[in-house]
Amino acid sequence: MFDEMITLKKLEVFLTFMKVGTLSEAAEKLQLSSVSVHRAIHSLEEGLKCPLFRQEGRLLMPLPSARVLEERVTQVLNDLQDGITSTREVAGIYSNQFKLGALYSLTISTLPQLIAGLKRRKSDLNIELSLGSNASLLGKLRSFELDVILISAEKTIDDLEYTHLPLFEDELMLAVSCDSPLANKSQIRLEDFQHENFVTLSDGFATSADTKKVFQQAGIQPNIAMELGDIFSLMSMVSGGVGYAILPRRVEHVFDNKIKLLSMENMADMKQQVVMVCLASRERDPRILNCIVECRNYAREYKARM
């Protein structure tokens, strides 16, 4: 066991003194008094139970024991620093690895712009992208599997555990096949679709929850023909005539000539708010701070376009 008198601080003082050679220079470098430096070195000798220096006038001259200790302590402290760095990197903190999670629908335009901005800020940043539902992304954020997520706003992000930044609001619309007689319309009443078939995303997805809210506001109980695990498969089912769907406007041009999005009467307040979310305890991480800046830029540019 180490003597309690041997501490990392005293070893730091010792190494600094060995490097500069005088008490005054070591004190200046460490922002301590010369007395404090001398006391730390003497205390270290007591803890080691052996001398490290001999006194020559006002100077301390290193003994062979001091040279051995300098070499070994330098190695140990370097190993310790490597261990700390490796631990942080495994935890995803202060490394070049950046784990970003997002909704599938944000790959259309939002994600490419944000990722390009992040790479401009830090070209060596290795961005790992995960796509999923609101529920799965929040779960991965809580378990430190992701650094930042882009999701639809939920009550859960009001918790003090999270820091969130609004990006934009998106109108919810009715998606129909371009082969549908409805494709020539610009607006519909959802109440007229009481007995029609709908396709939707599985539980846990933001658009699935929003679809239920839209139906509730319209006062109808829809016929759900199919539930799917991603928004692109959902749009394929709509284009194939399997059923209608409630979708955010941002996917409007993904399936050009295959689906059309129609505004819904009395649904102006039914919008999807997309936000950036990170753990409040990690918002000072430089990589996350860069992402926050890029998200603010995106939100400002999006608002200017509207």
N, C-alpha and C positions, 0 to 999 in steps of 0.2 A: 504494500500500500504506500501511496505517496504521503510524505509529511505534509500536513496542512499549511505549512509555511511556504511550500513550493506552489506558486500560482502562475497562471498564464500571463497575468499582468507583470509579475516580477521577471518572468522569462523574456517578455517583450522589452522591458527596461534593460535587462542584461544584454540582449542582442543589439539593441540600439547603442549601448555604451561600447560594445566590442567593435561596432562598425565605425563610430566617430572618434573614439579614443579618449575623450575627456568628459568630465562630469558636466561642465558648463554647456558643451555642445549637445550632449544627450538630453540635458534638461530643456534646452531650447527646442529641440526637435520634438520632444514628448510634451512640451508645454507644462513642465513641472519645475519645481525648484531643484537646485543642485543637492540640497540636503535630502530631498525626497528620493532622488536617484541613488545617492550613497546609501540611504537607509534600506532601499529595496534590494540593492546588491548584497549588503551585509546580512539582511534577513534571509536571502536566498542561500548564502553560505551556511547560515545556521541550519536551514532546512536540509541542505545537502550533507551537513556535518563534515565538511571539508573546505579548505581555503580555495579561492579562485584567483585571488590577486595578492600581490605583495606591495607594500607601501614604499614608494621612493619619493621622499619629500612630500609634495602635495599631489603626486601622481599615483594612480593605481596601475600596476603593471601586471598583465595577464600571466598566470601560471599555466603549465601544460594542461592542467585540469580544466581551465577555462576554455582552452582551444577545443578540447574534446567535447565539452558541454555545448559550445557554440555550434559545432558541426552537427551533433545529434539533435539538438533542439530545433535547428533550422530545418532539418529533415522532417522531424515530427510535426512542426507547425505547417510545413508545406503539405504534408499528408492530411493534416486536419482540415486545411483550407480546401483541398481536393475533395475530401469527404463531405464537407458542407455544401460545396458546389454540386456534387453528384446527388446529394439528398434533395436539394432544391430542384434540380432538373427532373428527377424522378417524380417529384410532386408537381411538376409543371410550372415552377416559379423561376423567373429570371433565366430562362433558357431561350434558345432560338426556335423552339417548338411552340406553335400556337394552335390550340385546338378550338376550332370555331364550329358551332352547331347552328342549324337554321331549318326553317320550313322549306319543303320542296319548292313551293311556289316562288320563293325568293331567289332561286337560281336563274330566273329569267332576266332580270336587270339589276336588282339591288345588290346581290352578292358579287357579281363581276366588278361593279364599280367600287365597292368597299374593299375587296381583296386587292384590286389594282392600287388603290390609295395606300393600303398597308404596305405593299411591296415597295412603293415609292419611298415611303418613310424608312423602311428597314429592308433592304434588298435581300439580306441573308435570312430573313424570317421564313421558317418552314411551316406553312399553313396546312393543317390537316382538317378537312371539312367533313362533318357528319350531318346527315339529313334525317329528319324524323318528325314526329308529332310534338305538339306542345308538351304533353305529359312526359314523353321519353326524354326530351331535351332538358326539361327542368330536373328530372331525376339524375341525369348525367352531370348536370351543373352542380347539384348538391353533393354528389360523390366525387367531385374534383376530376371527373373524366373529361370535362370541357371547361375552357377558360371563359368563353363568352357565347351567348346564344341569341339568336334573332327569332322571336316568336310573336304570336298575337297576345295582346294584353290580357291578363287574367288577374283576379283578385289576389292570387297568391303572391304576385310581385309587389304588392303593397307592404309585405312583410319587411321589417327592418333588416332581415337577413340579406336582402337583395338591393342592388343599385340598378335602376333602369332609366333608359333614355328613349323617349318617343321618336320614331323615325317618320311615320306618315300614317294617315287614315285612308282606308280603301273602301269603296262602295261595294256592297253585296248585290249581286245581280242574278237573274235566272238564265242558266245556260241551256240552249236548245240546239238541236242539230240543224245545220244549214238546209237540210232536206225537209225540215218541218214547215208546215204552213205558217207557223208563228214567226219564221225567220224574217218576214217582211215587216213585222211590227217593231216599234221602237220602245214600247212600254206595255206592260200587262198588269192585270190584277191577280195576285197569287190566289185569292179566294176562289177563282174560277178553276183551280187545278186540284180540287178536293179529291177527285177520283183518278188522277193521273199517276203514273209510275215515276219514282225518283230514285236516283243513285246518290250515295253519300259516302263520305269518308268514315272510317271506323272511329269508335270512341277514343278520346285522347287527342284527336286533331282539332285545331282551332276552328276550322271550317265546319266540322261536324257539330260542334257546340253552337256555332253561329247559325247553322241551318235549323237546328231545333228552335232557337230563339225566333227566327224568322217565321217558321210555321206557327209557333205559339202566338205571335203577334197577328198573324193572318187568321188565326182561329180555325185552322184545319189540321186534320190528322192524315198525313200523307201515306201513300203506299210505297214502302221502301223495297225496291226490287233487288238492290245489291249494295253491300258495303265494301269499300276498297281501302288499300293501304297506302296509296299515294295519289296526288292530285292529277298526275298525267294519265294514269290508268283510268281515273274517274272521267276525265275529258274524252278519252277514247270510247268509253261506254256511252257517253252523251252523243258523240258524233255518229256512233253506230245505231242510235235510236233505241237504246235499252231503257232510257228514262231521262228526265230532266234533272238538273242539279243547281244548287245555290253555290256560286263561286265569286271570289273577289275580282274586281275589275283588272287587276294587274296581269291576269292570265289571258286577257282578251285576244291577243294576237299570236298566241302559241299555236293554236289549231286553226289558223286562217282558212277559210273556205270549207271548214268542217263543222265548226260550232259558232254560234252567235250569242252574245250576252245582251239581255234585255233589262231595262230598268223596271223596277217594281213600284207600283203606286203605293203610297202611304208607308214607305219603308226608308224614307230619307235619313232617319236616325239610326238605322241598322247598318253600322259600319264596323270594319275590322281595323283595330289599331295595332300596327306593327311596332315593336319595341326591341331595343338591345337590353340584355340583362346580364349582369355578372354578380358574383357574391360580393357583398359590401366589404368583407374582410380582405378582399384581394384587389380592390379597385385601384390601389397605388402601384400595382405591378406595371412596369413600363410598357409591356406589350398590350395590356388592357387599356392603359391610358392612351396609347396610340389609336386603339380601336374606338375609344370614346370620342376622340377628336375627329376621326374619319366619319363616325356616325353623326356627329353634330354637323359636319360639312354636308353630308348627304341630306339630312333633314332640312337644312337651310336651302340647298339647291332644289330639293323636291318642292318645298313651299313656294319658291320663286317661279317654278314652272307652272304651278296651278293657277 
